[in-house]
Amino acid sequence: MLRLVHKSLLLGACLFPLASAAAESGYDADKRLFRLDGGAVTYAFKIDPDGLVRSVYWGRRIGAGDPIDAAQAKAASGFDVAANVVPQEYAGWGGGLFAEPALKIAMPDGNRDLVLVYGSHRMDADGVTVEMHDIRLPITVSLRYAIDRATGIVARSSTIRNGTRGDLRIDQAMSATYVLPFAPDYQLHSLTGRWGAEWTRQQRPVSAAATVLESRRGSTGSENNPWFAIGRAGRSTEQDGPVWFGALAWSGSHRITVAQDVAGRVRITGGYNPFDFAYRLRPGETLDTPVFYAGYSGHGMGDASRLLHRFERDRILPKQGAAPPLRKILYNSWEATEFKVDEAGQISLAEKAARIGVERFVMDDGWFGARNNDRAGLGDWTVNRRKFPNGLKPLIDKVKSLGMEFGLWVEPEMVNADSDLYRAHPDWVIGMTGRPRTEGRNQMVLNLARRDVRDHLLAELDRLLSSNDIAFLKWDYNRNWSEPGMIGAAPADQQKIYVDYVRNLYWLLAELRKRHPNVEIESCSGGGGRVDLGIMALTDQVWASDNTDPVDRLLIQDGFTQAYAPGTMMAWVTDSPNWLNKRATPLAFRFLSAMQGGLGIGNNLNHWAEEDFATASRYVAVYKRIRQTVQRGELYRLVRPTPGDVQSTTLYVAADRSQAALFSLVQGTYRLDPRAPIQLAGLDPQARYRIERMDGEPLITEIPSVASGAYWMGRGIDVPLRGDFQAAGFILTRVG
Ligand code: DGJ
């Protein structure tokens, strides 16, 4: 009998700290089967007679009384014994396992065999904790499961404990393995990229040839974002079909391995990257793994990403009251001035930014230490008195008198060799004793795994925020690790850096937020190099890419929003031709591209003509009207852009369906090719909506000014664009 225990007492760590309602979890003692239900999803696993904990079902929600079970998997042949054939939820490397292990450990006596079996469990308000142990040694693993009632997104993580009397070396510690049943046609979607070209969508068949989505860089990186989605070839589209997806909440080296096992099932294992991993666990110590979230939708990639967006807004992002605060429209000085910042120049830009309705003025790199270029100054977070003779106060006062907040760029984890900090503490950087320290952008990475470095950074940032009226920090991180060792640490603890660095980064961010609760933070890593659900829990917005070209951005935004909420994604309007790819585009086109996330302006406003100020003022005012819908609404990717011929139509619908914002942009049009009418989605079919253009121009005669939701979704809107870099934006407002 399945006993629902969702009202039982909470024990163990809560993965949804802000969960307002309990999800439903149950344990069937006869079948030894666990079942979690949330949203439109059911997740089930069970304990086999031999104690192995086995995946049973993950997908569309099934009836409360429906029987769920699966026959026990047996050895397939002498080549594949039970440990390998059983789709284990969390497999130790031992007992004949060839599939990707969740945990691989070396004991001091040379033993490396680890077979984890069920010991006990505790149900709680939103899930269950299963205690597992090795068949011989007191090595235990707590497997934590929780399900989000609204979205059905499952959160899984593990805690490994050394109950032996000797040190253990953990070679591989993953958060969880998720399993899909056999199907011949799974397709894996992932997000790859590099600096200036992040968020490229990739798709490939899932087979026994494992796909490894990983970062070995010490941080999340752009190469493989820790997100995946798996659909069925020919069945799973943007609008329809089954999609399983997941994201790892970790901002360090990570790995998600996707492969079909010998039985054709798909196993998805994610956690710390085992590459160069070796974590010494002393007797009595524990190691926590990051949370690996995963969800399911029966309604395509679009619905899968909307579930994730909602989950991020409700469960991950920092909140003010019930929701994450709306993103302010910001101005940023970087593309206008680079390192040439000074009081007069910044004030002049601030005056112009205020004219168009900017709400937050952010001074970027160049304001501190000897920072006149990227060769000096990082590490010295004191104001450069040649550029700001009276400190930051006159600029901040001016910005505030213009009705804006003040924000500041920092890159706390880095140091230039030419800095007072490095001269005083050359041993504070990541490196290996006796080896050269490779520089990237002329900088080295501070070893934040060290307590003294962590405390120094806290003191510096705390001082900066306490002595200046700063509302926002852009927290940058402009290189990856090399020689990843801890100077001075014991050889067996050198590789702890992969865990301890990131944990200390999280601690530092959390402590700063606690001390300065009104300061918002952006995660930037030379663009989108550190975007994941771990950093998102401690920052308010992210910088998706240094590539600010509005056409490339449509591709970038299409990739970004597969995994992450548009409300977190900052997008700037910048100068034309674009600094990176030299493409020239009209200002209105740039606005309509950037207004699909958190809007920013990065132009050199000293070069603007009056008509540019007028265009910008109009779009800034429009953005303020639709901001809530864009940032907190539901995103429908109606026409997805493809490289070489970028055509993009996106629709944002307010949560209460009272408003919608439609953006249609084309890189170019061809011959006299007609465009299909744009059929909207997500509106209330019974309600009536008034439509208007964002540029204030009249509608073409074929478009009625008011019609039902059913009309806009059925008949659609004709948007005849002709020429290069053409764009149109529309607002639909419910009027009855
Ligand atoms: C990289 C960031 O992505 C840019 O926006 C800018 O802040 C520079 N760093 C400054 O060095």
Residues whose N, C-alpha, C, O or C-beta is under 5 A from the ligand:
A	BS01	DGJ	W334 D364 D365 D476 C524 G526 G527 D546
